[in-house]
Amino acid sequence: MTDQGVLFQWTIYEDPSDFPGKWVVRRFSIRRGSAEADPEPMVVTDSLEAARNVIPKGAYCLGRHPEDDPAIYEVWT
């Protein structure tokens, strides 16, 4: 999804070091090859379902890349 030349991606983390035992969604703004995370997570929750519920309708799940940080569960765009 884009907004004035910005591609947005949402990353779902499972058990990240800053929120142990939780699921966290962070939105990234991507401009010309540079990615910047929003200052605060979109959600910190106890379930994958609740995390997925904040991903905008129409977003597409890219899964995860084998070289991603182990806490990354999946990425949406």
Secondary structure as the mmCIF struct_conf table of DSSP 4:
data_model
#
loop_
_struct_conf.conf_type_id
_struct_conf.id
_struct_conf.beg_label_comp_id
_struct_conf.beg_label_asym_id
_struct_conf.beg_label_seq_id
_struct_conf.end_label_comp_id
_struct_conf.end_label_asym_id
_struct_conf.end_label_seq_id
STRN STRN1 THR A 2 THR A 2
BEND BEND1 ASP A 3 GLY A 5
STRN STRN2 LEU A 7 GLU A 14
BEND BEND2 ASP A 15 ASP A 15
TURN_TY1_P TURN_TY1_P1 SER A 17 ASP A 18
BEND BEND3 PHE A 19 PHE A 19
TURN_TY1_P TURN_TY1_P2 PRO A 20 GLY A 21
STRN STRN3 TRP A 23 ARG A 31
TURN_TY1_P TURN_TY1_P3 ARG A 32 GLY A 33
STRN STRN4 SER A 34 ALA A 37
BEND BEND4 PRO A 39 GLU A 40
BEND BEND5 MET A 42 MET A 42
STRN STRN5 VAL A 43 THR A 45
BEND BEND6 ASP A 46 ASP A 46
HELX_RH_AL_P HELX_RH_AL_P1 LEU A 48 ARG A 52
TURN_TY1_P TURN_TY1_P4 ASN A 53 VAL A 54
BEND BEND7 ILE A 55 ILE A 55
HELX_LH_PP_P HELX_LH_PP_P1 PRO A 56 PRO A 56
TURN_TY1_P TURN_TY1_P5 LYS A 57 GLY A 58
STRN STRN6 CYS A 61 GLY A 63
TURN_TY1_P TURN_TY1_P6 PRO A 66 GLU A 67
BEND BEND8 ASP A 68 ASP A 68
TURN_TY1_P TURN_TY1_P7 PRO A 70 ALA A 71
STRN STRN7 ILE A 72 TRP A 76
#
